[in-house]
Amino acid sequence: MATPTCTGTVVRTTGSWYEVRHGDTVVRCRIRGRLRLRGARSTNPVVVGDRVVCEADEAGDWTIVDIEPRTNYVIRRASNLSKESHIIAANVDRALLLVTLQAPTTPTEFVDRFLVTCEAYKIPVVIVLSKRDLQDDAAVTAFSAIYRAIGYEVIEVSAKTGAGIEPIRELLAEGTTLLSGNSGVGKSTLIGTIDPHLDIRTGEISQSHHKGRHTTTFSTMYPLAGGGAVIDTPGIKGFGLIDIDDAELGHYFPEMMRVAPDCRFYNCTHTHEPGCAVIEAVRNGAIAAARYESYLKMLDEDEKYRK
């Protein structure tokens, strides 16, 4: 008798179990040992969004036996593990990065690290300024001006007032979208507002630390009533870069790439060289100082891991 097999999409991971959607059916699977070995540098060899091949044994238990090649993925350095990576999701059509300037505060460096990673893996990003009704108008204007000048779309959203919800709903209606951001920025609330039929837990902000509480425990892909699918992920505290060399880091800052050809030296690091067009652009305000500071911090951090 032939072994039952199916090919489907991973829609939920819990660390030990994986839920795979095949047509209208979802099966719970474990993964074969050799897949764990193949992903030895990664804390999670199989992720939400992966297309996988599954086999069932005589008892009807399913096992993931192979992973199809990924078109892209969003990756970060695993927490406290300098040599391991953690893949957030794979095979996405776009990413929505939710940001709040207060309640809680999303660090600019976190935003820039996420954008660099998406640039590196050619994933379009839309920045979503969440909880717009709670944000300072001047801070929103300043933040939006920086990222819109670079070329990123910035959408201001409030699940409470409904502002900006329709443009987000239109974006999500096609393909697969990854929602990411720090804890407490409103990812689950936004998804629940887009599609009220989905049962997604939400939480309050910790008043003592003004930080978000984790409400999404495991990464999950949800099909939306209006079309498309969205991947909700646990809130991320930090976003360490991995597999990006110092020499290529500047390539993932679009505003730096626009002026870098005018640098005096072709291999300019944009840190100290005379005749550096990037440094000059920072001095005259053409490149935001906060973005350049993020670039320098990324270079400094990566040095710790290259010995």
N, C-alpha and C positions, 0 to 999 in steps of 0.2 A: 504493500500500500504506500502511495506517495505521501511524503511528509507535507502536512498543510503549511502553506506559506502565504504571506501577504506583504505588500509594500505600502507604507503609510507615513504619516507625519507625526512626529512627537509633539503632543499638545500639553503635556504636563510632566514634570520631573520632581521626584521627592527625595532623590539621593539613592534610594534602593530600588524603587519602582518607577517605571516609565509608562505613561499612557499614550497609546499610538492610535490615531484616527485613520481608519481604512474605510473610505466611503462614508456610510452612516453609522459605522460600528467603531467603538473604542475598545481596545484590548489592553489589559495590563501586562507588562513585560518586565523581565529582568534582562541584564545584558550578559553576553558570553564573555568569559574571562579574558580571551585574547583582545577584545575591544578595550578592556581596562588597561592592558599592557600597552597597546598601541597609543593610548592617550596618556602615557605615563607622566608627561610634562604638564598635563592639564588635570585640574581637580575634578573635571566633569567631561568624560569622553563623549557622552551623548547629551544633547541639549535640545530645548524646545525649538522647533523649526526644522530640525534635522529630518531628512527623508531616510527611512530605514527599512531594512528587510527583516521580517520576523518569521520564526518557525514555531510550530506547536508540537509538543511531545505527545506520547500516547495518552497521558493524563489530561491533555488539553491545556497545559501551561505553556505560555508563550515566552520566547526568548528573542531578543534583538541579536541578529547574527552578522549584520553588515550595515555600514553607513554609506549612503551615496555621497559623491563629492559635493561639497558646499559651494554655493555661488558667492557667499560672503559670510561674515560673522562679526560680532562685536565682542572684543576681548579686552581683559584687563589683568593686571598682575594680581595673583591670589593674595588675600589678606595675610600679612605677616610671613609670606612664603616667597622669597625673592626670586626663586628659580622656577616657580610654577605659575601657570596661567589659569584664569577662570573665564570660560566663554559664556557670555550672557545669553545670546540667542544666535541662531543661524538662519540663512536664507530669507532675509527680510528685504522688503522693497523700500523701506524708509525707516527712520527713527524719529521719534518725537521726544525731545529732552525737556522735561518739565522743570521749571526753575521758579523759585520764590525769593524775593529780595529781603523779605522778613516773614517771620512766622511759618517755617524756619527760614534761615538765610542760606542760600546756595552759594558757596564760595566761587568766585570767578575762575579760579584755577581748576576747579572741578569741571566747570562748563568747558573750558579750553581743552582739558585732557580728553573729555568725551568727544569733542569735535575733531581733535587730531586723530583719534582712533577711527572715527567714521570716515574721515578724509582718506586715511591710509587704506581702508578696505572698500572705498568707493560706495559708501552708503549715504544717500541724501539725508540731511537733517533739517528738521523744523524745530525752532526753539519756541516753547510754549511758556509764556509768563503766566503762571497759575495764580489763583486766588487774587485776581486783579483788584477786587473790592477791598482787600486788606493792605495793598501796596502803596507806598509813597509815590505820588505823581512825578516828582522831579527825578527820583531814582529810576523809575520805569523809563522815563524819557531818555535819560543818560545811558542806561543799559541798552535799550533798543537801538539807539543811534549807533553805538559801537558795532553791534553785530549786523545790523542792516547795511552799514557802510561796507562791511566785508563781503556781503552777498547772501547772508543767511536770512531766511524768512522768520520773522518774529510775530507770533500771534498772542494777543493778550486775551486771557480767558478767565471767566468767573463762573463756576458751577452754581454759585448762589444766585447771581443775577441773570445768568444765561448768556452773558456777553462772550462772543467769540466761539460759542459752541457749534454753530452751524458750519463755519469753515473747517473746524476739526472733524465734524461728522462727514463732510465731503471728502476730506483727505483719507479718512479711515475706510471709506466705502470700497476702495480698490486695493487689492493685494494684501500683504501682511505687514503690519506696522509694529515696531517695538516701542513701548513706552518705558522710559527710564528716568531716573532722577534720585535725589536724596530721599530719605524717609520723610514722610509727612508733607510732601509737596502736592499731594492730591491726585496721584495716578488712579487709584481705585475709585475715588469719587468721580473723576472725569469719565472713566469708562461707564460707571453706573448712570451718569447723566446722559451719555450718548445712547446707551441701551439699557433702560430701566428694568428690562426682564432679566438681566444678568444678576446673579447673587454674589456680590463682591463685598467683602468686609472692609470697613473703613474705621479709622481711629482718630483720636484727638491728639493735639500737640501737648507734649509734656511742658507744663507751665514752669517747672523748676529749672529746666535746661533749654527751653524754647526749641527743642528738637522733636522731630517726628517719631512716632512709634511705628515699629514695623507692623503692617497690617497684612501684607502679602507674604506668606511663608514660603511658597514655592512658585517658581515661574510657571505661568499657565497661558495657553493660547485660547482666546475666546472667539468663536464666530459671532459676527454682529448681524443684527436683524436687517440693517440697511446694506449689507454686503461687506465683504472684506473680513479680515481677522486682526485681532490686536493681541500682542503678547504683553501681559502684565508681569513685572518682575519685582522681587523684593527690593526695598530701598537700599541704595548703595551709599556707604559713608565715604569711601575714597575711591580714586580711580587711577591706579598706577599703570603706567605705560609698559608695554612689553613688546619685544621684537621690532623696535623702531630704533635705528641707529642714529647717533648724534648728527652724522653728516646729512641725513635725510629728514630730520625733524622739521626743519624750516620749510620743506616742501609741502607740509600739511597745514601751514598758515597761509591762506590765500593772499592776504594783503602783503605778506613778506615776499611771496613768489612774484608778485607784480613788480616789485622794485628791485629784487635781487639781481637781475641782469645788469643793473647799473653799478654794481659793486666793482671796485678796482680789481679785486682778486676773484678768480673763478671759483675757488674753494673757500670763500669767505664764510666764517662761522657766525658772523653778525654779533660778535661779542666784544671785540677789541680792535679789529683791523682798521687801519687808516683808509679813508675812501669808501667806507661801508655805506651803501645807500639805505640799508634798513635802519641803521643807527640814526642817520640823518632824518629819515622819515619819522622816527620816534621823536626826535628833537623838535621838528616843525609841526608835530601833531597829526601828520598824515597816517601814522600807525598809533593806535591807542597804547599808552604807557602800560596799562594793566595787562594787555595782551602780550607785550614784549616781556614784561616781568614773568608771566606764565611760561613763556618760552625759556627764559634763563633758568627758572626753577626746575623745569623738566630736564634740562641739560645737567644740572647739578645733581638731581636725584639719580639719574641713570648712571652717573659715575660710580655710585655706591655699589652697583651690581656688576661692574665690568672689570674684574680683577683676574 
